Amino acid sequence: MIETTWNPFFDGWIVAVAAACALACAIPGCLLVLRRQSMMGDALSHAVLPGIAIGFLVTGSRANWIMFTGAILAALLTVFLTQWLGRRARVDPGAAMGVVFTTLFALGIVLIVRGANSVELEPHCVLYGALELAPLDLVRILGVAVPRAFVVLAVVLIANLVVVGLFFKEFRLAIFDPALASALGLRPGLMHYLLMSLTAVTTVAAFEAVGSIIVVAMLVVPAAAAKLLARSLAGMLAWACGLALVTAVLGHWSAVQIPHWFGLGSVPTSGAMATVAGGLLLGILVLAPREGVVAHQGRRWSFFVRSNCEDLLALAWRLEERGAAGSAGELLQRLRSARGTNRLVLHFCLARLVRRDLLRREGALLGLTDHGREEAGRVVRSHRLWETWLARTAGLASDHVHETAMRLEHVTDEVMRRRLASESGGPEVDPHGRPIPGDEAE
């Protein structure tokens, strides 16, 4: 842990390494999330450990190609054993994955601890990373001193971009329609193993930077957040990369600066990155324009208000049908008794209908305007067509169709009304003998 204020050179390289790591993880992470295999990223990030440890113990070298080779072999072994247990032993896929990766991870820890004196491998570094120390291990590229971790992660990032770019269509088909991919000869199984290899290589490259535990957050969280914002695979990849970049910058800044506000020392950047990523996911989960909690609740409230407004219009239409008129209080009381809706909500809906010129006040009474009568006729027509269809086609008793029709009338459009009329034989009255408003309501 480095106790320091912001240093443009030192902290700049830390941010660069963190950004390269987050971006490299975000690309395979999107594919894992879409395949509903996020836990496979977790499994591989732990299960590749024995491959790395065995490579170290056998060669006594920290050469990157040895790390990657051992990681890929361990990853492929993990995938093979997980699928084998699922097929042959009929073990639940989640349970099979848990058995395999915990066993291999434990084996890797044992090998690291037992071989710690013979190889330069620190268990703490493997688990939690040493991102703050990355600028101290430099290599020269074209005469410029660059952190070795940045070079490794940049190469992996470029490799991930190239592989996903070259096989973009194949990955997309294998994710969204594996049956079609097989029919076209694209071999989705091969794409699966290619994705696992990318994940394994990315995980190993991220070991020294953020460790095997925090890398799971980098694989999953930006991708999960991007899924809430994007409508396509390309859009999801772009959003995930953008969120990963923000995570790296804000993660290191918050690790260095925020603790000093409270008189404390800086915290590990990798942990701060995971925290920031979780905060971004939470914020997006709440505020996402299509899938967010606020948007979802807004749609529910809009539908709730529209349904009650339509119920008020339909009630006013039925009163007119009977040659009666109702006051505002009578309309609200009848609907409240029938639907159990809160009185304040009904007052809000009533004021909205008056404001939109669908209802008008005539002294103490309320009446439908011409436009309101058209809207109300459509709602009543939908209701009575559904009652007729449910009674004639679905075979329900006439006294069991009202409640179902009350729900369905609010989601029925013109096309559905015409289809209901056609399938019901063009009825003029509903099962209760009440006339069905004609097409002029359309």
N, C-alpha and C positions, 0 to 999 in steps of 0.2 A: 504494500500500500504506500503510495507516494503522498506525503503531506506537502502540498504546494498550491500556490495560486495558479491562475491560468497562464501557461507558457505557450506562446504561439507555435514554436517549433516542436517542443515535446508533446504538448497536448494535441497539436495539429496532427501529428503522426498517429497518436492514439485514436483520434476520431477517424482517421483514414483507415486504420486497421479494423476498427469496429464497423465502419461502413462497408468495407469489403466483405467482412465476415457476415454481416446481416444481409447484404444483397445476395451473396452466394447461397445463403441458407433459404432465402425467400423463394428462389426459383423452383427448386425441387419441392419446397414446402407447399406451394400452390397445388402441385400435382398430387401430393400426398393427401392434402385436405379434400380435394375433389374426389379422390378415390376412396375417401373415408378410411384412410390408412394413416391417420395422424400418429396413432400409437406405434406404427411401424417405424416412424422417425425416432420416437423415443426408444424403441427396442434396438434399432441399429446404432443409435448414439451410445448405447451401453454395451451392446453385444460385440462391437468391433474392438473393444478393449483387449480381449485375449489375442486377437490377431496382431495388434500392435506390440503387445508385450512379448509374444513369441518371436516376432521379428527382431525385437531388441535383444532378447536373450540368445537367439541363434547367431546373429551377426555382430552384436555389440555396437551397432551403428544407429544413428538417428537420421539416416538418409531418407529423404521424403519418399523416394520410390519404394523403399521397404515398408514405410508406414502405410502408403496407399495400397500396396499389394496385400499386406496382411489384413488391412481393413476390408478390402473388397472380398477377399476369401472368407473372412468372418461374416460379412454381411450376406453373402450368397449362402453360406452355411445356415445362417439364421433363417433366411427366407425358406430354404429347402426343408429344414427341420420343422418350421412352423406349419408349412403346407403338408408335410408328411404326417405330422401328428393329427392334423385336421382330417386328412383323408383316411389314413390307415387306422389310427387309434380312435377316430370319431370324437376327438376332443374339440370342444368349442374353440373357434379361432382365437378369441380373446384370451382364453385360458392357455392355449398352446403358445401364443406369443409371450404371455407372462412367464411360462415355465422356461422357454428357451432363452429369452433375453436376461432373466434374472440369474439363470445358471451360468451363462457365458460371462455376464458382468462380474459375478462373484469369482469365477475362475480368473478373469483378467486382474481383479484386485489382488488376489492371492499371488499371481505371477509377478505383479509389480512390486508388491511388498517383499516377496522373497528375493527378487532380483534387484532391489533398489541399490545394493552396494556395487553391483557390477555394471549397471547402465545408468545413464543420466536421465532418469525418469522420476519425477516427483509426483506422488499420488495426489497431493493437494492441487498441483498445477493441472493434472488431468481432470480432476473433478470440478474445479472452480475457475481455472484459467489464470493467466498472468498478463492480462491486457496492458496493464500499466507499465510492464517491463519490456514491451515489444520494441520501443524506440532504442533500447540499449543493445539489441542484437541486430547489427547492421550488415548489409552486404552492398557491394558497389555494382550499380547498374549504369553503364555508360558514364562512369566516372562520378555518379551521384550516389551518396550513401542512403540506402533505403532499408527500412526494417525488413528482416527476412520474412516475418509473418505476413507482412503486406504483400510481398512478392508471391508467396505461396497462395494466399487467399485471392489475389488478383488473377492468377493463372486459373484457379478453380472457378472463379466467377466467369471468366471468359469462356472456359470449357463448358460450363453449364449453359451459358447463353448460346453457344454454338450448337451444342447437342439438342437443346430444346428448340432452337430455331430450325435446325435441319429436319427434325422429326416432329414438328409442331402438329401437322395434320394427323400423324400416326398417334401421338399422345392424345390428341383431342378425341379421336375416334375410339381409342382404347378406353378412355375415361367415360365417355358419354354413351357409347354404343359398342360394347365389346363384341356382341354377336355380329354386327355389320363388319367390324374390323376383321373378325375371323373369316367371314364370307369373302372379303376382299383380299384375303391372303396377307394381312398386315401383321399377323402373329402377335396379338396383345400380350401373350405370355413373355415374349422376348422384350417387349416394351416395359413390362413389369420389372424384369431383371435389370434392364438398363436404368430404370428409375432408381432401383435399389442401389445400384452401383454408384450413381450420381450422389445419392444421399450418403452413402458410406464415405466416399471421397471428401465430400463437403464436411461431413462430421469430423473426420480426422484432421482436415485442414484447420478446423475451428477449435480443435482441442486446446492448443496452447493459448489461443486468444480468449475464449470464453468458457472452456471446459466442457465436459460431456454432459453436464446437467443443464447449464444455461443454454446450450446450443439447441435444446428441445424448444425453448421459448422462441428462439430465432427461426426455427423451422416451421413452427405452427402458428404463433400469434399474428405476425403480419399477414400471413396467408388467410387465416380465419377472419381477420378484420377486413381484408380486401374482398373477401367473398360477399360481405354485406354491402359493399359499395359497387361492385362490378356486375355487368350483365353478360360478359363473355370471358373466355379464357385469356385472351390477350389483354383485356381490360383488367382482369384480376392480377395478372403478372405485373402490369404497370403500377397498379395501386399498391401491391405488396412491396415492390421495390421502393416506391416513394415512402411508404410507411417505415420500411427498414432503414432508409437513410435518415428519416426524422428520429427514429429510435436511437440510432448511433449518436447523432449530434446531441440530442437532448439527454440521452443516457449519460454520456461522459460529463456534460456540463452540470447536470444535477448531482453527479457523484462528487464533483470537485467543489462546486459552489454552495449548494443548499446546506450541507452539514455545517459549513463555516458560519452560516447565519445563526446557528444555535450554539456556536462555540465548540463544535466538534471537529474531528479530523475527517478527511475525505473517506469515502467508502469505495469498495471495488466497482469498477465501471461495468463489469459484466452483470452484476446484480442489479445495478441501477438501470441498465438497458432492459433487463427483463421486467423490472417494475414499470418503466415508462411504456414498454410494449403492452403490458397488461392494462395500464391506464388508458392508452389509446384505444385498445379493444373495447374497454368499458364505455368510453365516450362515444365510439362509433356505434356500439350496440344500442345506446340510448338515442343517438341523434341521426343515425343513418337515414337518408331520405326515403328509402323504400322499405328496408327491413328493420329499421330502428324501433325501439319501444315507443318513442314519441309519435312517430309516423303511424305505427300500428294502432296505438290508442286513438290517434286522430281519426283514422279510418273507421274504427269502431264507433267513436262518438258521432261521426258524420252519418254513418248508417243508422245509428240509434235515433238521431234527431229526424232524419228523413223518414224512417219507418213511422215514428209517432206523428209527424206532419201528415203523412199519407193516411194514417188511421183517422186523424181528425177530419181530413177532407172526405174520406169515405163515410164517416159517421154523419157529417153534414149532408152528404148526398143521399143517404138512406132516409134521413129525416125529411128532406124535400120529396123523396119518392113517396113517402107516406102522407104528404100534404101537410106536414108539420114544420115548425121552426123551432130552433133551440137557442137559448142564451149561451153566453160564453161559459157560465158556471155549469149549465146542464151538460154541454159538450165535454167539459173537463171531467165532471163527475162520472158521466157514463164511461168515458174511456179509461178513467182511473179505476173504476170498478171492474171493467172488463180485462184490462191489461196490467193493472197494478203498478202503473208508472208514477214516479214522483210528481207531485203537484207543481213544483217549481219548474221541472222540465217541460210539463205540458203548457204552463204559462209562457215559457220561452218559445215553444213551438207555435203556440197560438199567435203570439206577437210576430213571429217570423212570417206566418201565412198572411197576416194582415198587411205587413210591410211589403210583401211580394205581390200584393193585390190578388191573392187567391181567395181570401175571405174578406168580407166587408161588414162593418157594423151598421145595423139598421135599428137605431134606438137601443133597446136592451137586448136585441136579438142579433144573431150572426147569420149571414147568408153567403152563398157561394157567388163569386163573380163568374163571368162567362169563361174566363181562363181557368178559374178554379174548378168549375163544373167539368171541363174537359179533363183536367188532371184527375179529379175524383172519379169520373167515369172510367178512366183507364184502370184505376186501382180496383174498383168494384168489378169491372169486367174480368180482370185477372183473377180476383178472388172466386167469382162464381164459375169461371171456366175451370179453375183448379178443382173446385168442389164437384163439378160435373165429371171431369176426367177421373178423379179419384173414385167416384161412385161407379161410373160406367166401365172404365178400363181397368182400374186397380182393384175393383170389387169391394171397396170399403162401404160400410153401412152409411147412410145419409147423415146419421147423427154423430159420425166419427170423422167427418171431413173438414169441419169448420176450423179447428185449431191448426191443422196442417196447412190449409189454404191461407190462413192468416199470416203464416211465416213465409210461404212461397210467393205470395202476391208482391212482396217487396223486392224480389229478385227476378221478376218476370218482365221481359222486354216485348217489343212488338212482334218479333219473329216467334217467340215462344207462345204468345197469345194466339197467333194464327195457327200454329201447329196444334195447340190444345184444342182449338175450335174444330180443326180438320179431323183430328183423331177421335173427337167426341161426337162427330157427325153433325156439326154445325148447330148446336143446341140453341134454343131461344130462351129456355128457362133452366134454372139450376135444380138440383135434387129437392129443394124445398119449395119449388113452384114459383120462385121469384124471377122476374125477367132479367136476362143478361143484357147489359147495354150493348148496342150494336157497334159496328166498325167505325161509325162516325166519331166515336171516342178516340179512335186512333188519330 
